[in-house]
Amino acid sequence: MTMKAGEVVTNINKFHEDWWEGRIGDRFGMFPAAYVAEADTA
């Protein structure tokens, strides 16, 4: 899945150490885990 800096990925499934899948708006797909950072939701 292509993504731009600042987009928020939701519904993340960390099914593999290196590859995750998730949703950005109406798009759903896989992406390298190294390309994202988990946001602090506190």
ZADO-1210 file (C-alpha; in nm, 4 decimals, padded with zeros to 6 digits):
<atoms>
<atom x="00.0000" y="00.0000" z="00.0000" code="MET" pos="1"/>
<atom x="00.1342" y="00.3435" z="-00.0827" code="THR" pos="2"/>
<atom x="00.1290" y="00.6076" z="00.1867" code="MET" pos="3"/>
<atom x="00.2411" y="00.9637" z="00.2436" code="LYS" pos="4"/>
<atom x="00.4145" y="01.1112" z="00.5469" code="ALA" pos="5"/>
<atom x="00.1600" y="01.2087" z="00.8094" code="GLY" pos="6"/>
<atom x="-00.1145" y="00.9677" z="00.7037" code="GLU" pos="7"/>
<atom x="-00.2634" y="00.7650" z="00.9880" code="VAL" pos="8"/>
<atom x="-00.2873" y="00.3889" z="00.9461" code="VAL" pos="9"/>
<atom x="-00.5670" y="00.2181" z="01.1405" code="THR" pos="10"/>
<atom x="-00.6813" y="-00.1410" z="01.1928" code="ASN" pos="11"/>
<atom x="-00.3207" y="-00.2587" z="01.1992" code="ILE" pos="12"/>
<atom x="-00.2531" y="-00.6316" z="01.1925" code="ASN" pos="13"/>
<atom x="00.1083" y="-00.7045" z="01.2881" code="LYS" pos="14"/>
<atom x="00.1054" y="-01.0471" z="01.1253" code="PHE" pos="15"/>
<atom x="00.4813" y="-01.0519" z="01.0591" code="HIS" pos="16"/>
<atom x="00.7827" y="-00.8848" z="01.2154" code="GLU" pos="17"/>
<atom x="00.8672" y="-00.6987" z="00.8937" code="ASP" pos="18"/>
<atom x="00.5280" y="-00.6649" z="00.7210" code="TRP" pos="19"/>
<atom x="00.2060" y="-00.5287" z="00.8649" code="TRP" pos="20"/>
<atom x="-00.1319" y="-00.4596" z="00.7102" code="GLU" pos="21"/>
<atom x="-00.3741" y="-00.1814" z="00.7814" code="GLY" pos="22"/>
<atom x="-00.6174" y="00.0774" z="00.6513" code="ARG" pos="23"/>
<atom x="-00.5828" y="00.4401" z="00.5409" code="ILE" pos="24"/>
<atom x="-00.9293" y="00.5722" z="00.4667" code="GLY" pos="25"/>
<atom x="-01.0869" y="00.3304" z="00.2175" code="ASP" pos="26"/>
<atom x="-00.7531" y="00.1713" z="00.1209" code="ARG" pos="27"/>
<atom x="-00.6335" y="-00.1525" z="00.2808" code="PHE" pos="28"/>
<atom x="-00.3047" y="-00.3286" z="00.2244" code="GLY" pos="29"/>
<atom x="00.0375" y="-00.4434" z="00.3394" code="MET" pos="30"/>
<atom x="00.3350" y="-00.2185" z="00.4128" code="PHE" pos="31"/>
<atom x="00.6857" y="-00.2538" z="00.5571" code="PRO" pos="32"/>
<atom x="00.6765" y="-00.2146" z="00.9356" code="ALA" pos="33"/>
<atom x="00.9977" y="-00.0115" z="00.9162" code="ALA" pos="34"/>
<atom x="00.8132" y="00.2617" z="00.7205" code="TYR" pos="35"/>
<atom x="00.5807" y="00.3568" z="01.0077" code="VAL" pos="36"/>
<atom x="00.6044" y="00.4677" z="01.3691" code="ALA" pos="37"/>
<atom x="00.3458" y="00.4008" z="01.6351" code="GLU" pos="38"/>
<atom x="00.1762" y="00.7172" z="01.7590" code="ALA" pos="39"/>
<atom x="00.1405" y="00.7953" z="02.1276" code="ASP" pos="40"/>
<atom x="-00.2351" y="00.7944" z="02.1858" code="THR" pos="41"/>
<atom x="-00.2199" y="00.9116" z="02.5484" code="ALA" pos="42"/>
</atoms>
